[in-house]
Amino acid sequence: MSMIAAAICKWSPNKWCSEFIDSAHVIASTLVSSNHRLLNGRRFGTLFIDEAAQALEASCWIAIQKAGRVILAGDHRQLPPTVKCPEALKGGLDRTLMETIAARHPSAVSLLRTQYRMNNIIMRFSSECFYDGKVESAPEVK
């Protein structure tokens, strides 16, 4: 067996994963899998939760406890989280952390005023109905 192969055999997968995570600048995971044993005991400077308006608050707290700073991205006026259990809905578990923050601290919310995805005619509906006409289309989609 070569020296390299012998060294690899002595190296456990958990050690390899741990060293890989230690050297990473960015770690991507789901909110729930942020509680994986390989991430236990780790702290992160910044947590970025994409589509936070669809993330149940309870699942956000799994990851938030590991971070010094949290950035929520999403739109609390668009698609809500999917909650299939009527009892959970009655208990308010359909409310997201992003909704709560937007209601309690409106100054913490930033509206992106230029959109780059939809045709201008289609976008105009949501801009008028949900954003008081404040959203505009980029020239590329007009």
JOPE-V551202 format. One record per backbone hydrogen bond with DSSP energy under -0.5 kcal/mol. NH is the residue of the N-H (numbers start at 1). CO is the residue of the C=O. E is the energy in kcal/mol with one decimal. If there is no record, write none. Layout:
nh & co & e
NH & CO & E
NH & CO & E
//
This chain:
nh & co & e
6 & 2 & -2.3
7 & 3 & -2.3
8 & 4 & -2.4
9 & 5 & -2.4
10 & 6 & -1.6
11 & 7 & -0.9
11 & 8 & -0.6
12 & 10 & -0.7
16 & 12 & -2.2
17 & 13 & -2.9
18 & 14 & -2.6
19 & 15 & -2.7
20 & 16 & -2.5
21 & 17 & -2.7
22 & 18 & -2.5
23 & 19 & -1.6
24 & 20 & -0.7
24 & 21 & -0.9
34 & 30 & -0.8
34 & 31 & -0.7
35 & 32 & -1.6
36 & 33 & -1.9
39 & 36 & -2.2
40 & 36 & -0.7
40 & 37 & -0.5
42 & 39 & -1.8
44 & 66 & -3.1
47 & 69 & -2.6
49 & 47 & -0.6
49 & 71 & -2.9
50 & 48 & -0.7
52 & 49 & -0.7
52 & 73 & -3.1
54 & 51 & -1.9
55 & 52 & -0.9
56 & 54 & -0.5
57 & 95 & -0.8
59 & 56 & -0.5
60 & 56 & -1.6
61 & 57 & -1.7
62 & 58 & -0.7
63 & 59 & -0.8
63 & 60 & -0.6
64 & 60 & -2.6
65 & 61 & -1.5
66 & 63 & -2.0
67 & 64 & -2.0
68 & 44 & -2.0
69 & 45 & -0.8
71 & 47 & -2.9
73 & 49 & -2.7
78 & 75 & -2.0
83 & 81 & -0.7
86 & 84 & -0.6
89 & 85 & -2.0
90 & 86 & -2.4
91 & 87 & -1.7
92 & 89 & -1.6
93 & 88 & -2.6
95 & 92 & -1.6
97 & 55 & -0.5
98 & 52 & -0.5
100 & 96 & -2.1
101 & 97 & -2.6
102 & 98 & -2.6
103 & 99 & -2.2
104 & 100 & -2.5
105 & 101 & -3.1
108 & 105 & -2.4
109 & 106 & -1.6
112 & 110 & -0.6
113 & 111 & -0.7
115 & 136 & -2.6
120 & 141 & -1.5
123 & 119 & -2.6
124 & 120 & -1.9
125 & 121 & -0.7
125 & 122 & -0.8
126 & 122 & -0.8
127 & 123 & -2.5
128 & 124 & -2.4
129 & 125 & -2.7
130 & 126 & -2.4
131 & 126 & -0.8
131 & 127 & -1.1
133 & 127 & -3.0
134 & 127 & -0.5
134 & 131 & -2.2
136 & 113 & -3.5
138 & 115 & -2.5
141 & 138 & -1.8
142 & 139 & -1.0
//
